[in-house]
């Protein structure tokens, strides 16, 4: 993006001086990292660049990527939801149990998404009523949901719904053109829609305004509490949607699945250019960030690294993302001070 700043002429001068400064899109870093990783993995193993392998990576990134979409809204509003991965698992188990009870899979799926939204609503109401950051509230609800999941699903049991040959399972577990996973298609379709919601709607404008400066947003007449509430409801709905899609794609939900999705979603959003301090977000960047993370995890598998290290790698990537976010903010702050003390002339 190019911005032109016009500088008032000095006394006696004839020409107006202008200075052009280039501001790169927030997603630039994620795009560069993705390109470098693809090139590196292709060099190490040329077969990795085959379309089937790349589409497989996209399919693996889809479900945590859907959570990352919701997390962009939460982070943009200057909040963090730590319960998203637990909500994913609980709603998947809830939908699967409804199917076991004889409910139509599509209706059970809708119920799962609604359950996720309700859990997000509970998070939002607690944050507003208790006047606490969502970070602290969702830390508690995460533990609560973690404890509730075994009671709902049965301790250590994998839930396998019946009738996996029905349309619900056939569609979500299928592949378009025998190559593109249905989960990837849903993810790819959601990204531009939700990016437009964040940047082209009143709700998205309010989310970023609240995250940028809550007091100024309140003075401008924006209902800040309602915006915070809706972002957490959206996060819960996204986690529920991902959980339902998981059941449809895999035909089961096993204990512990989705446990690292929260960390991946936060890291992907930050890598993609969403500020941890709120005020700006990029759904497209978060999607690219999730692809970066999934490529790293795939590279570990390709290089024969023990799967036990994947959890360590996920945590390390979160720390790296936080460090990058902090460095970017410091650089921008120093640049702003430099521009203030050295006006163009």
FENPE-V340354 format. One record per backbone hydrogen bond with DSSP energy under -0.5 kcal/mol. CO is the residue of the C=O (numbers start at 0). NH is the residue of the N-H. Records with the same first field share a line. If there is no record, write none. Layout:
BEGIN
CO->NH, NH
END
This chain:
BEGIN
0->22
2->4, 20
3->5
4->6, 18
6->16
9->12
16->6
18->4
20->2, 22
21->23
24->27
26->30
27->31
28->32
29->33
30->34
31->35
32->36
33->37
34->38
35->39
36->40
37->41
38->42
39->43
40->44
44->47
45->48
46->49
49->52, 53
50->54
51->55
52->56
53->57
54->58
55->59
56->60
57->61
58->61, 62
59->63
60->64
61->65
62->66
63->67
64->68
65->69
66->70
67->71
68->72
69->73
70->74
71->75
72->76
73->78
74->77
75->278
79->81
80->83
82->86
83->87
84->88
85->89
86->90
87->91
88->92
89->93
90->94
91->95
92->96
93->97
94->98
95->99
96->100
97->102
98->101
103->107
104->108
105->109
106->110
107->111
108->112
109->113
110->114
111->115
112->116
113->117
114->118
115->119
116->120
117->121
118->122
119->123
120->124
121->125
122->126
123->127
124->128
125->129
126->131
132->135, 136
133->137
134->138
135->139
136->140
137->141
138->142
139->143
140->144
141->145
142->146
143->147
144->148
145->149
146->150
147->151
148->152
149->153
153->156
156->158
157->159
158->160, 252
162->165
165->169
166->170
167->171
168->172
170->173
173->181
174->177
175->178, 179
178->180
179->175
180->184
181->185
182->186
183->187
184->188
185->189
186->190
187->191
188->192
189->193
190->194
191->195
192->196
193->197
194->198
195->199
196->200, 203
200->204
201->205
202->206
203->207
204->208
205->209
206->210
207->211
208->212
212->216
213->217
214->218
215->219
216->221
217->220
221->223
222->226
223->227
224->228
225->229
226->230
227->231
228->232
229->233
230->234
231->235
232->236
233->237
234->238
235->239
236->240
237->241
238->242
239->243
240->244
241->245
242->246
243->247
244->248
245->249
246->250
252->158
253->256
255->258
257->260
259->263
260->264
261->265
262->266
263->267
264->268
265->269
266->270
267->271
268->273
269->272
274->277
279->274
281->285
282->286
283->287
284->288
285->289
286->290
287->291
288->292
289->293
290->294
291->295
292->296
293->297
294->298
295->299
296->300
297->301
298->302
299->304
300->303
305->308
306->309
307->310, 311
308->312
309->313
310->314
311->315
312->316
313->317
314->318
315->319
316->320
317->321
318->322
319->323
320->324
321->325
322->326
323->327
324->328
325->329
326->330
327->331
328->332
329->333
330->334
331->335
332->336
333->337
334->338
335->339
336->340
337->341
END
